[in-house]
């Protein structure tokens, strides 16, 4: 039963991934702009032989399905094309910049989960009271604030003016780069037992992660609130109250257990939107991740790099959602049946 | 509070319910006020702005003062004038974006739900596909492929936003199609297309309106985000996202980026206050579909 459920979910994820690759292919190939024109210099464009050679070299003279087949085979071997900006394979760039973004997005996920679930539960328990109203404004503020602006203001005020946080970048000037294992400096420093570097890395990731988390904190607060409210209305919760259990105990022992299950489903969405948000936040903090890479690619119109980042983020998203779906099915057997 | 309008005409019960719940909802009033102020600014910008938004007349990098309330930017342009004129770009475009997305999404969603079969299958698979990308990422890829300008940014945002409306409309149409009163009108000999328009669509309007109000804010955020990435409005134009991006490059002169960002925040907040209150005021049962999608 469970293995069939997992197989079905896996097939759906693979189909979706195939569709995502097709979208990326169509975007790179069916656009009005001629790739030859975009990549060749002004003089080469006027030379029909050079254009034909370019088209032949990149297989652009083949019919579209053939081109797509080639694109797909290239992808399966990990070939995402070459970035015009760094003049390196996009795969190499993603491998270099990925861990920095993973560190940022994972820290932000942790922050949003703790704050979102905490505040959402508080709002539900104090339903319609002043705390609930205030939290409503806070969570709406979180989903309304432009992240790139929040990043700018936070860096200027909290770091530059008030020196509450270290400045941009991943490490302080004195801290050595930890030996690379995962590429995430906090984890690598901890693995190496270098606690001074660990503190520096953690201090640097905290502010950008909090800025990045603003949107998902807002989302999770709203979602947790409604999820907890739904559980609070159940008879068994009323029974627990009736037998005189303190509110704190009822919430922790009876309510949270049931309310947390649906929250798992939005964790995948939250992580994906955090990964996407790095595009708007990293550049401001000079954080050398795929977000900064995408920013530079966007401003220089480096199409292979942009498509590489989009594909990468979408595939990570599909993968995370697959894992979340399976987890959800494991926790709640009713999901498997439907 | 009187249950009569200024003209002394008694309100219908439905109107009374809506006004009453609006007063119980301070956020709706605040949202509506901020939105109205911004709409007025967008309409009257040429009259109230101190200078021309692209005029490079004064000293560069002047801090906010009585003369330049929000200072001047790196080209000596008045930031306040640019922020005010920026409303003429972001706000009308937000309405246009949502209008286009609702039209495309609701039409495809209603057709999918009502006709079913291969059409439904095709529409919903495309919806799934778009949802597989985080919005800003797909929008970025689409604009980059089409070429960076405001028109393509608008197109890209419509591409990423129509599926929400399609999903909500389809699920509502599906649940209504099998309802008894639609069956009854069909039995009375009403054609299927007519039943869709007369019986089903009016019931879809509420949740779609809620979603559309919430999406107004998202449209402003996406548009300014694309411009921040250099994929939206082109430089001389006083677009808020592009101005924040300029502010990020001139980090020490905080006012260049701070004020345009504040404009984005207040506009989006106003739309979200409104949408959220509207969601509460309308039937909570139908709003559930919207709430799920909003996540």
Interface residues (C-beta under 8 A of the other chain):
Chain A: X16 X19 X20 X23 X24 X27 X28 X31 X32 X33 X136 X137 X140 X141 X143 X144 X145 X146 X147 X148 X149 X150 X152 X153 X155 X156 X160 X219 X222 X223 X226 X266 X269 X272 X273 X275 X276 X277 X279 X280 X283 X284 X294 X295 X297 X298 X299 X301 X303 X306 X307 X309 X310 X313 X314 X317 X318
Chain B: X27 X125 X128 X129 X132 X133 X134 X135 X136 X137 X138 X140 X141 X142 X144 X145 X146 X147 X148 X217 X221 X224 X225 X228 X229 X230 X231 X241 X244 X245 X247 X248 X251 X254 X257 X258 X260 X261 X262 X264 X265 X268 X269 X272 X273 X276 X291 X294 X295
